[in-house]
Amino acid sequence: DGLKNEIIIQKGHLVNFGAPIAQMIRLGGGKIVEVGQVNHVTKDHILDAISEKTAAIFYVKSHHTVQKGMLSTAEVIEIGREKNIPVVIDAAAEEDVKPYIQQGAKLVIFSGSKALNGPTSGFIGGQKELIEACRMQYKGIGRAMKVGKEQIMGLIAALQTKKDEAKNVQEQLKKAQWIVEQFENIQGVSASVVQDEAERKIFRAQLKFDEQKLKISTYEIIKQLEEGEPAIFTRNYYANLGVISIDLRPLLPGQEKIVVDRLREILKVQ
């Protein structure tokens, strides 16, 4: 009872991307204090939730979260600075590992296997004393979650070979635009280049299908893509609206053509 263990989090950030965020925090010993409504959070919501038991304010930077009505990272970091409360940012899929720490976040959590294209792994950056506190979890829940030496070396290699961001963005845009052009004159398909929902510098080719004209459902298109040879996995968060997106980052040179050829085959177009 003597330890600070309350973790403040905006209601629209209590998402699930394989497991609930709340469950992950509880496993580490935290007690969730959710603030605001799912589409509206103000500074006062956070201020009113702060108590002598508050250990941190937790911020999830992800396309999975509600993208409107939430406080920004800068606003939350400023509250943490005013009240001398650490702000922890889950930036698992972010491309750049530096900005949030430079802004004043005390801990920032990254995935090694998402934007960095490394093996299944993760790492934390930030204030030395808090990093040491995280290391103490190795004596508890963290023991069962440790990565192997091979994963550590793979993560280091991924960090060392991380592409220049400007060059990477240009490569994405070039491939996305090429894919869009391949569907320009196909009835029943609307193609466009879109930026990531969370405003990261990630660009994708988005395809919207008119299922009546094509006489095939979006879910059937996805199924055939995934069951083909090679298996092709697209981004399907808006499949219920007839929309899929093609992420260009993991594609090797020329693989965008394989994706387009397979889609045209499924749609039975020349």
C-alpha positions, 0 to 999 in steps of 0.5 A: 500500500505504500508504493505509488502505483496509479497510472493515469491514462486517457480513456481513448488510449485503453486499446487492444493490439494483441492484449489489452493495454490495461492488462499489460500495466497491471502485470507490472504492478500498476493500477489503472486510472482512466480519465475523460471520455472515449472521444474527449479528454481535457487537461483538467481530467488529468489534473483531477485524477492526480493523487499522492498515489500517482506513479506516472501518466501513460500515453499510447502513440498508435493508430489503434487509439482514438485520434480525435479529442485526446490530448497530444504528447506535448500537452501530456508531457507539459502536465507531467513537467508541471506536476513532477510526474513521469510521462511514459510513452508507448511508441512501439511502432514509431519510426524515430526513437529520439523526439519524445525523449527530447520533448521531456518524456521520462520513459519511451517504449519501442518495438524492435520488430515494427518500424525498425524491421528487427526481430521480436524484441523491444527496448526502453529509452529515457531517464536512467533512474527509471530505466533501472527501476524497469530492470528490477522487473527482471526479478519478477514478471520480466523474467519470463519475457526476456529475449535471447542473445540472437534477438538482442544482436538483431535489434542492435543491427536493426538500429545500426542499419536504420534507413535515412527517414527522408529517403525511406519516405521517398521510396514509400511514395514512389512505390505507393504511387506506382501501385495507384497507377496500376488501378487507375482504369479498373472499374470498381477499384479506387486507389489513392496514396494515404498517410498513416492515421497516427500522422507518422511519416508512413505512406501506403497504397489504399484500395477501395473496392466496389464489391457489387461491380467486382462481384467479390467481397473485400474479405474474399479478396483478403482471404485469397491474398493470404492463402496464395503463393506467396502469401500476401498480407495487407492492412485490413482495419477498414475491410468492413468499408471495402478498403485495404492498404498496402504497406510498402516498408517491408517490401523488397525491390520489385515485390510491389509488382507481385502484389499488384499482379496477384490482386489483378488475378483475383479481381480477374482484370487484365 
